Amino acid sequence: MVCRLCGVDKPADEFYAVTNKGRKAAKRAWTYHRTECKKCNNAATKTRYAKNRPKYMALCREHYKRNREPGGMYDYSRLASCARRRGATQFCTKEEWVELRKGTACAWCGCLLHQAFTHVDHIVPLCQGGEHTRDNLVLSCANCNVRREWERKVNNAKK
């Protein structure tokens, strides 16, 4: 096979193979090789990335700022999916989540919380049938959240 970019004749294993074998909708499996060798393809990809790097970095910063800030959509969706896996059937809305994250004090000990170091705690734990609703969620410091979990484990071990 001859590379489209460098014009050198190379064996087929020097080219990336493209296949549809894993797709369910494919009626017949097919495989073909790309027209540029792996070395030329990698060099072209690096050039393309370097040319567009400022745009990529701006998009990454914007995505990080929007989704990773404390109380952002990332925390909301991550904790909701965790609650779903643990058996919760009711969930708080995004507006309720934002309202909850505006709190500044721990619900258990009353200490002031930094927005980045708060834990969202379930009053009735999910393992004991609690739901992931606004009525069952409070902000807590890490110490109180971990202490409550530890106490629950110790009490379960005694039973």
C-alpha positions in Angstrom: 0.0 0.0 0.0 1.2 3.5 -0.8 0.7 6.3 1.7 -1.3 9.2 0.4 0.8 11.8 2.3 4.4 10.6 2.1 4.1 8.4 -1.1 6.1 5.5 0.4 5.1 1.9 -0.3 4.5 0.2 3.1 3.0 -3.0 4.4 -0.7 -3.1 5.4 0.1 -3.3 9.1 1.6 0.2 8.9 -1.9 1.6 8.2 -4.8 2.0 10.6 -7.6 -0.5 9.9 -11.2 0.7 10.0 -13.9 -1.9 10.6 -17.6 -2.1 11.4 -17.5 -5.6 13.1 -18.8 -4.3 16.5 -21.8 -2.5 15.2 -25.2 -4.1 15.6 -26.8 -2.4 12.6 -24.2 -3.7 10.2 -25.6 -6.4 7.9 -22.2 -7.4 6.6 -18.8 -6.9 8.2 -16.2 -4.9 6.3 -12.7 -3.8 6.9 -10.5 -1.3 5.0 -7.2 0.5 5.7 -6.8 4.2 5.8 -5.0 5.9 2.9 -2.3 7.5 5.1 0.2 5.5 7.2 0.2 5.6 11.0 3.2 7.9 11.1 1.7 10.5 8.7 -1.7 10.2 10.4 -0.2 10.9 13.8 1.9 13.8 12.5 -1.2 15.4 10.8 -3.3 15.0 14.0 -0.6 16.7 16.1 -0.4 19.6 13.6 -4.2 19.9 13.6 -4.3 19.9 17.4 -1.5 22.5 17.7 -3.3 24.8 15.2 -6.5 24.6 17.2 -5.1 24.3 20.7 -6.2 27.8 21.9 -9.8 27.0 20.9 -9.7 23.5 22.5 -8.2 25.0 25.7 -10.9 27.7 25.9 -13.6 25.1 25.5 -12.0 22.9 28.2 -11.8 25.9 30.6 -15.4 26.8 30.0 -16.6 23.2 30.4 -14.6 22.8 33.6 -16.0 26.1 35.0 -19.5 25.2 34.1 -19.5 21.6 35.3 -16.9 21.2 38.0 -17.6 24.2 40.3 -19.0 23.2 43.7 -22.7 22.7 43.4 -22.5 22.5 39.6 -24.2 20.1 37.2 -21.4 17.6 37.6 -22.0 17.1 41.4 -25.7 17.0 40.9 -25.7 14.3 38.2 -22.9 12.2 39.8 -24.8 12.0 43.2 -28.2 11.4 41.6 -26.8 8.5 39.6 -25.1 7.1 42.7 -28.4 7.4 44.6 -30.2 5.7 41.6 -27.8 2.7 41.8 -28.4 2.5 45.6 -32.2 2.2 45.0 -33.6 5.7 45.4 -36.7 6.4 43.4 -37.3 10.1 44.1 -34.8 12.8 43.3 -34.4 16.5 44.0 -34.5 19.0 41.0 -31.6 21.1 39.8 -33.2 24.2 41.4 -33.5 22.4 44.8 -29.9 21.3 44.4 -28.6 24.8 43.8 -30.7 26.1 46.8 -29.2 23.4 49.0 -25.6 24.2 48.0 -26.1 27.9 48.9 -26.0 26.9 52.6 -23.0 28.0 54.6 -23.2 25.9 57.9 -23.0 22.2 58.7 -26.4 20.9 59.6 -25.0 18.7 62.4 -22.3 20.8 64.2 -23.0 24.3 62.9 -19.4 25.0 61.7 -19.0 27.3 58.7 -18.4 25.5 55.5 -16.2 26.4 52.5 -18.2 25.9 49.3 -15.6 23.5 47.9 -15.3 21.3 51.0 -18.9 20.5 51.8 -20.5 17.1 51.7 -24.2 16.4 50.9 -25.5 14.1 53.5 -28.7 12.1 53.6 -30.7 12.4 56.9 -32.1 9.0 56.4 -29.4 7.1 54.5 -30.1 5.5 51.2 -29.2 2.1 52.5 -32.0 2.4 55.1 -34.6 3.4 52.6 -34.1 7.2 52.4 -34.7 9.1 49.2 -32.6 11.6 47.3 -35.0 14.5 47.8 -34.6 18.0 49.2 -36.3 17.0 52.5 -33.7 14.3 53.0 -30.6 16.2 52.0 -28.5 18.5 54.2 -25.0 20.1 53.9 -22.4 18.8 56.3 -18.7 19.1 57.0 -16.6 16.1 56.1 -16.1 15.2 59.8 -19.8 14.9 60.6 -20.6 13.0 57.4 -17.8 10.5 58.0 -18.7 10.2 61.7 -22.3 9.4 60.9 -21.3 6.8 58.4 -18.9 5.2 60.9 -21.5 5.2 63.6 -24.0 3.5 61.3 -21.5 0.8 60.4 -20.6 0.2 64.0 -24.3 -0.1 65.0 -25.0 -2.5 62.1 -22.0 -4.6 63.2 -23.4 -4.9 66.8 -26.7 -6.2 65.5 
